[in-house]
Amino acid sequence: MNNQSLKKLYNFPPMYTKQRNDQIIQTQKKKWCDLIFLYYQQNSIFQFKEGVLNDFFNNTEINRSVDESFQKEIIDTLVHEERLINILDMKPLLKENQKFLKYWNRYDSKVTNKTVYKFSEMLKYDETSSEKNEKIFDDKNTIEYKQYILPQPLSFYEDVFLKFLDMSMSDGNGIFTVYEMSGIDGLFNIKTENEAFLKNEELEENDVVEGRMDTQLTIYLLYKLLIEKAICYPIVEDDELVAIKKA
């Protein structure tokens, strides 16, 4: 669905009222998810924070808003589709959590034992996965994480990373810092101003505009999309991924 069609949907009053028919409700939630992805793209953000979508769900042009219970259903849809994810900060866990350190050091790409989780599986936190959490955390009450919305599917970010690596290989030794990888232009898929009908100028005042991918999310994607697939090797300093080297 193109931006013009999404703009019409965003200004369509029935979108803001949860419908009665189950099939229509599912379509309605999917379209709201598409609008959220566009909102995040056009504002160059990934991190999901309380209140970021308040203005988004309140359309002053048509004087309509989505009630809190339906908002929660829409957000739950993002979680179910794994487009809203919780990512752990690896460094403090490796220093302070003995179970996490043990499992992190056990992982090897050749390991077939299903009880040993991959790096990216350990960095992605799911509160409902009690069996996994009991295995890799000393105390679940002390677990801290950030929430992110992925405006594009994982395959999109993998393609962006690979194209950047291919274009940059001739310029150096094949080593790329996490900071460098977090600022690749193509990650945001930014639209032109005349298409950016969901651009929110107020976000900068709330310290939400990022301009680049957050470090924790970048580390997670580098492990999942490049390191675990043996496309790149990790370069670690003081228990933290700082760079990757093309294999």
C-alpha positions as CSV (number, residue, x, y, z in Angstrom):
1,M,0.0,0.0,0.0
2,N,1.5,3.4,-1.0
3,N,1.7,6.5,1.1
4,Q,-1.3,8.1,-0.6
5,S,-3.5,5.2,0.2
6,L,-2.3,5.1,3.8
7,K,-2.9,8.8,4.1
8,K,-6.5,8.3,3.1
9,L,-6.8,5.5,5.6
10,Y,-5.3,7.7,8.4
11,N,-8.0,10.3,7.7
12,F,-10.8,7.8,7.4
13,P,-13.0,8.3,10.5
14,P,-14.1,4.6,10.9
15,M,-10.5,3.6,11.3
16,Y,-10.6,5.1,14.8
17,T,-13.5,3.0,16.0
18,K,-13.0,-0.8,16.6
19,Q,-15.4,-2.5,14.3
20,R,-17.7,-5.4,15.2
21,N,-16.8,-8.0,12.5
22,D,-13.7,-10.1,13.5
23,Q,-12.4,-10.1,9.9
24,I,-12.7,-6.4,9.6
25,I,-11.0,-5.9,13.0
26,Q,-8.0,-8.0,11.8
27,T,-7.7,-5.9,8.7
28,Q,-8.1,-2.7,10.7
29,K,-5.3,-3.7,13.1
30,K,-3.0,-4.7,10.2
31,K,-3.5,-1.3,8.5
32,W,-2.8,0.5,11.8
33,C,0.5,-1.5,12.0
34,D,1.3,-0.3,8.5
35,L,0.7,3.3,9.6
36,I,2.9,2.8,12.6
37,F,5.7,1.5,10.4
38,L,5.4,4.6,8.2
39,Y,5.3,6.9,11.3
40,Y,8.6,5.4,12.5
41,Q,10.2,5.6,9.1
42,Q,9.2,9.2,8.5
43,N,10.5,10.3,11.9
44,S,13.7,8.2,11.7
45,I,13.2,6.4,14.9
46,F,13.3,2.8,16.1
47,Q,12.9,3.0,19.9
48,F,9.4,2.4,21.3
49,K,8.7,4.6,24.3
50,E,5.7,5.3,26.3
51,G,3.8,8.1,24.8
52,V,5.5,8.2,21.4
53,L,2.4,7.2,19.7
54,N,0.0,9.4,21.6
55,D,-0.2,12.1,18.9
56,F,-0.2,9.5,16.2
57,F,-3.4,7.9,17.6
58,N,-5.0,11.3,18.0
59,N,-5.9,12.8,14.6
60,T,-6.8,16.5,15.2
61,E,-7.6,17.1,11.5
62,I,-10.7,14.9,11.7
63,N,-11.1,15.1,15.5
64,R,-10.8,11.3,15.9
65,S,-8.7,9.2,18.3
66,V,-8.2,5.5,19.0
67,D,-9.2,4.5,22.6
68,E,-6.6,3.0,24.9
69,S,-8.0,-0.6,24.8
70,F,-7.9,-0.7,21.0
71,Q,-4.4,0.9,21.0
72,K,-3.2,-2.0,23.2
73,E,-4.7,-4.6,20.7
74,I,-2.8,-2.9,17.9
75,I,0.5,-2.9,19.9
76,D,-0.1,-6.5,20.8
77,T,-0.3,-7.3,17.1
78,L,3.1,-5.7,16.6
79,V,4.5,-8.0,19.4
80,H,2.8,-11.1,17.9
81,E,4.3,-10.3,14.5
82,E,7.8,-9.8,16.1
83,R,7.9,-6.2,14.8
84,L,8.0,-4.8,18.4
85,I,10.9,-6.5,20.2
86,N,12.6,-6.3,23.6
87,I,16.4,-6.1,23.4
88,L,18.8,-6.6,26.3
89,D,21.9,-4.6,27.0
90,M,24.6,-7.3,26.7
91,K,27.5,-5.6,28.6
92,P,26.0,-5.4,32.2
93,L,24.6,-8.9,31.8
94,L,28.0,-10.4,31.0
95,K,29.5,-8.6,34.0
96,E,26.8,-9.3,36.6
97,N,24.7,-12.3,35.5
98,Q,26.6,-15.6,35.9
99,K,24.0,-17.7,34.1
100,F,23.9,-15.3,31.1
101,L,27.7,-15.3,31.0
102,K,27.8,-19.2,31.1
103,Y,25.4,-19.6,28.2
104,W,26.9,-16.7,26.2
105,N,30.3,-18.4,26.3
106,R,28.8,-21.8,25.5
107,Y,27.3,-20.8,22.2
108,D,29.1,-21.9,19.0
109,S,27.7,-21.9,15.5
110,K,28.3,-25.6,15.3
111,V,26.5,-26.4,18.5
112,T,23.3,-28.5,17.9
113,N,22.1,-28.8,21.5
114,K,18.8,-26.9,21.4
115,T,19.2,-25.8,25.1
116,V,22.1,-23.6,24.0
117,Y,20.8,-20.3,22.7
118,K,22.3,-18.3,19.9
119,F,23.6,-14.8,20.7
120,S,20.6,-13.1,19.1
121,E,18.2,-15.4,20.9
122,M,19.8,-14.4,24.2
123,L,19.7,-10.7,23.5
124,K,16.0,-10.8,22.6
125,Y,13.9,-10.8,25.8
126,D,10.5,-12.4,26.0
127,E,8.8,-12.1,29.4
128,T,6.5,-15.0,28.6
129,S,9.3,-17.4,27.9
130,S,9.8,-18.6,31.5
131,E,11.7,-21.8,30.7
132,K,14.4,-19.9,28.7
133,N,14.6,-17.1,31.2
134,E,15.1,-19.4,34.1
135,K,18.0,-21.0,32.2
136,I,19.9,-17.9,31.3
137,F,19.2,-15.3,34.0
138,D,20.1,-15.3,37.7
139,D,17.2,-13.0,38.6
140,K,14.5,-12.0,36.2
141,N,13.5,-9.1,38.4
142,T,16.7,-7.2,37.6
143,I,16.5,-7.6,33.8
144,E,16.5,-4.3,31.9
145,Y,15.7,-4.0,28.2
146,K,14.7,-1.5,25.6
147,Q,11.8,-1.9,23.2
148,Y,12.1,-1.3,19.4
149,I,9.7,-1.2,16.5
150,L,11.1,-2.6,13.2
151,P,9.4,-0.6,10.4
152,Q,10.8,-3.1,7.9
153,P,11.1,-6.9,8.0
154,L,14.5,-8.4,9.0
155,S,15.3,-9.2,5.4
156,F,15.3,-5.5,4.5
157,Y,18.0,-4.7,7.1
158,E,20.1,-7.6,6.1
159,D,20.0,-6.4,2.5
160,V,21.0,-2.9,3.6
161,F,23.9,-4.2,5.7
162,L,25.1,-6.5,2.8
163,K,25.0,-3.7,0.2
164,F,26.9,-1.4,2.5
165,L,29.6,-4.0,3.1
166,D,29.9,-4.8,-0.6
167,M,30.3,-1.1,-1.5
168,S,32.8,-0.4,1.3
169,M,35.1,-3.4,1.0
170,S,37.4,-1.7,-1.5
171,D,37.9,1.3,0.7
172,G,39.6,-0.4,3.7
173,N,40.3,-3.6,5.6
174,G,36.8,-4.9,5.9
175,I,36.3,-3.7,9.5
176,F,33.2,-1.7,10.4
177,T,32.3,-0.3,13.8
178,V,28.9,-0.7,15.4
179,Y,28.6,3.1,15.3
180,E,29.3,3.1,11.6
181,M,26.8,0.4,10.9
182,S,24.1,2.1,13.0
183,G,24.1,5.2,10.8
184,I,23.7,3.7,7.3
185,D,21.3,6.0,5.3
186,G,19.3,3.1,3.9
187,L,18.2,1.9,7.3
188,F,15.6,4.5,7.6
189,N,14.0,4.3,4.1
190,I,13.1,8.0,4.5
191,K,10.3,9.4,2.3
192,T,10.4,12.9,0.7
193,E,8.8,15.8,2.6
194,N,5.7,15.9,0.4
195,E,5.0,12.3,1.3
196,A,5.8,12.6,5.0
197,F,2.3,13.2,6.2
198,L,3.1,11.6,9.6
199,K,6.2,13.7,10.3
200,N,6.0,14.8,13.9
201,E,8.1,17.9,14.6
202,E,7.4,17.7,18.3
203,L,9.3,14.4,18.8
204,E,12.7,16.2,18.9
205,E,11.6,18.1,22.0
206,N,10.8,14.8,23.7
207,D,14.3,13.5,23.0
208,V,13.0,10.7,20.7
209,V,14.4,11.6,17.3
210,E,17.5,9.4,17.0
211,G,18.9,10.0,13.5
212,R,20.6,6.6,13.7
213,M,19.8,3.1,14.9
214,D,20.2,2.6,18.7
215,T,23.4,0.7,19.7
216,Q,21.5,-2.2,21.4
217,L,19.3,-2.8,18.4
218,T,22.3,-2.5,16.0
219,I,24.2,-5.1,18.0
220,Y,21.3,-7.5,18.0
221,L,20.8,-7.2,14.2
222,L,24.5,-7.6,13.5
223,Y,24.6,-10.8,15.5
224,K,21.4,-12.2,14.0
225,L,21.9,-11.1,10.4
226,L,25.7,-11.2,9.8
227,I,27.7,-12.9,12.6
228,E,25.5,-16.0,13.1
229,K,25.4,-16.5,9.4
230,A,29.2,-16.4,9.2
231,I,29.1,-13.3,6.9
232,C,31.2,-11.3,9.5
233,Y,33.3,-12.0,12.5
234,P,32.7,-10.2,15.8
235,I,35.3,-7.8,17.3
236,V,34.7,-7.5,21.0
237,E,36.3,-5.1,23.6
238,D,35.5,-5.2,27.3
239,D,32.7,-7.7,26.8
240,E,31.0,-5.5,24.2
241,L,30.6,-5.9,20.4
242,V,32.4,-2.8,19.0
243,A,32.9,-3.8,15.4
244,I,32.6,-6.5,12.8
245,K,35.0,-7.8,10.2
246,K,33.8,-9.2,6.8
247,A,34.6,-12.9,6.5
